[in-house]
Amino acid sequence: MEILSVVLLFVLMVAVGLELALDDFRRVAEAPRAVIVATLGQVTLLPFSIGALLYFGDFSPTLVAGAMIITVAPGAGVSNLFTLLAGANVALSVTLTAMGSLLAVFSIPILLSLGFDFLLGETMEISMPVLPMMSQLAGFVLVPIATGMWVRQRRPDVVDWLRPVLRWALVIGFIGIVVIATTTRGGDFEAVGDEIAPGFLLAFFWTVAAVVAGGVTAFFAAGRTEERFAIVIEFAAKNGTVAALVAIGSLERLDFALFSVLYPAVAYPIVGLAVWGYRRQGARKNTAAALG
């Protein structure tokens, strides 16, 4: 099942690349403010917001640790899928995912050390799984997106033929990934079963706080709606696999990885509803413009 999810994610990211061209990234490079401010927001405002939530909330150390790890993890490749489905700025989303993944090598140890000391009163030495992180960035973001862009450049007729069914295929494929991820990994946490219900509740509050932090950052980072929405998605759609690597591989705590399993089952549907609302609002504006 895990192999199926890997293949499915790769194919879906190729589909993201089919909607991109080099000019899209040139436009992002010509206006770097959005990338700089959004990247800084993810390592400052987001950890501060989630830290406040965890400080004033009544959650177990296991969930607090897991939530902190998710918070400092980079954005997931699925954030690019969400952005594409919303019709927002995909090139900006991909750029933020890549920048966040590169910065995470340095930011995760610093932010986690500060968070563990402040919230849990613990000092931990954190070694980063650099090679797995970079392999994931290349294998699930850069390579498949570049492949899709190459296909679009060489065979635009094929892309035009696929476009009518592409979005539905993305929705179905993404649902499949979430279902596979939650069902195949959930059985590893039977020993902490009493943490599951509070974990889902924390995941809900975490997502709301991340969306608010993303919205505030987006307001100062960009002026266009499609750029702002891409930034909000990047804040809310975090890389649970990287979080699990840090929890299990670096900290050697399987229980700390519990939140990375529960989180997507709550956060991704919420982000999906936001995508639906964004598209619906855009459709209304287009209809009003056509009638006016």
ABEGO torsion letter per residue (X at the ends): XAAAAAAAAAAAAAAAAAABBAAAAAAAAABAAAAAAAAAAAAAAAAAAAAAAAAABBBBAAAAAAAAAAAABBBBAAAAAAAAAAGBBAAAAAAAAAAAAAAAAAAAAAAAAAAAAAAAGBBBBBBBBAAAAAAAAAAAAAAAAAAAAAAAAABAAAAAAAAAAAAAAAAAAAAAAAAAAAAAAAAAAAAAAAAAAAAAAAAAAAAAAAAAAAAAAAAAABABAAAAAAAAAAAABBBAAAAAAAAAAAAGBAAAAAAAAAAAAAAAAAAAAAAAAAAAAAAAAAAAAAAX
